């Protein structure tokens, strides 16, 4: 069994930086709490997604607790000391390339977390953009954009302690009201060895306001490393437009992929084939019902009537969902 898993992973896996140097805009699945886990990553990879992130993981908990490692980080690479990494042969390259996103505020803790996942992933990302109150009150997420020296220290520690030169270290940020501060932060991060920077083009205070793509363009023009644009990208056309507006090297999508996991392949709405793929993948991975159902609710949002949504969303078991899909869509 272990030999089979290792052999599966011998296939060609692109280094994340190779993707950025390919001349193509890199299509990225964002870190999403509860949603961007192995089964969903497997699905979007089938539909032209180049690079996937895990959900944000609190580094201190991950380092301290085997239980946290078991529940928070799953891929299909191989065995790890304290967790069984599930085997899956859906897709040709497995769960790669993969970036593990951590919330951290201490350099050595981030290093320890990076060391644990290094054999099973292609890089880590430091979350410097989560605006949730709990995260910021704990010293995580978006509050870090006001602590550039701490970001530098964390990046430097990982760079110095991880031997693999191909292992990427990236950061995901929000912007300041004063964009000069963001540019300064990005230039300091670049000088410390950050592989790339993902910019959500809103400030910490902004939620549904328009994304400041002009700010992402300025950041891109002010740095020499790849920059990824994030925020309100819901279709492949949106991704192309944002690339042209900002010059960004990649586009990261969250809600747009939840609504249509096939968007990067050019579909304007979720095709039935994709829904069938999700059912097959989710069942193979033993995806809990709530997660299985919620993904389908997102996927079917644009292709069902209000009455159909009411019926489908009230279903309470996997068998009921499968019967509904078979009766209404032949899936």
Steps between C-alpha positions, in 0.01 A plus 500: 500500500769750599697409190195569285454844656861597454497377142191710428687806624798439269303663218605845389397761754564858401694715742274798587766742379513315168131582463569870552785491251295321235370820345140399574281656766497253790148390599476448877244358744496717812531382859139465620397395849317164485498493120845486333578153632629198312176394329422847366861558397483173307190626320630842397832353383299295251368828357822690425587633845881525513570546870300429817521622857384321812265679738678722752653294781608649835869407511528482878214250527636300207844468657371423847216257427495175303121528500524838328737358240266209431196723453653804333743366242415224257657432164565184302880502508613233746529413869594746769601417856173605661247489219388280220500698180218350298579327176308612194556420138249755369694721262842433357724709722334467836466797731789699356621767474367586846549799730423465870379825651582573864393761749805578712656775709822331615786422266608169651145369522448573130830324426397194696168485315677543165741220584209262568325564168810543285511136380134514394460847347677745271498803726338688784311828504485737796152643547531876537155581370227335708286786638296291744492643849610180672809468280611859545440491875735198516767682301435312177381595155460856382651660810837378369498754215582755770800291613727472195807418712318204656401373155862533391618310807257214437588474131872515577475221758320268259747577223793424732361177646334326204769333290291453186581797272187435293271533802311829460422752775226744406276748678139604448413855600235769498587860416541802727295816466835662425628291211858618555505285812391195300766559237761533776378176659518314167849629422623396844345155456663468159839594644464223758437230241123473459418293191187693404236724655125459471311828538135515593421847370302623799597650834432323829187710552355433155274201434274548198643822362653488150845342480786746449658340196698821444675431832595149387642650179718742698626217724583293193691793346688556828633147543697247294340181632170349381183667626163323515174696482212400727151637547164478317620273218198290411555387141789422269423827321533684833837333553618610157377856557670522840825378347482773236408765760774411746773317311478233772675169440213298642137525603369344821131410526286401797122541471510488121640146515249395764220609266667349193795268557541478121538876446873484423419257218277766344155383613261785583301285739560165665460224240318181596823311434665699779216421739542131419874532557438660839268219604755237398795675664315591820372146548845354433654733760231440760408869506267579793141556392481866599805588291384278210157666504625857542729472199208379289284788626764743378548320168129486422424858602491628140329201340204444734177690560408651835260214569757238401754660733252488787447126450864412435641705787266325745629152414663336801684190383743392230251248364230769471741726312603221263135413432419864429791544260411179319131587470551861388828497309582139426815531712 
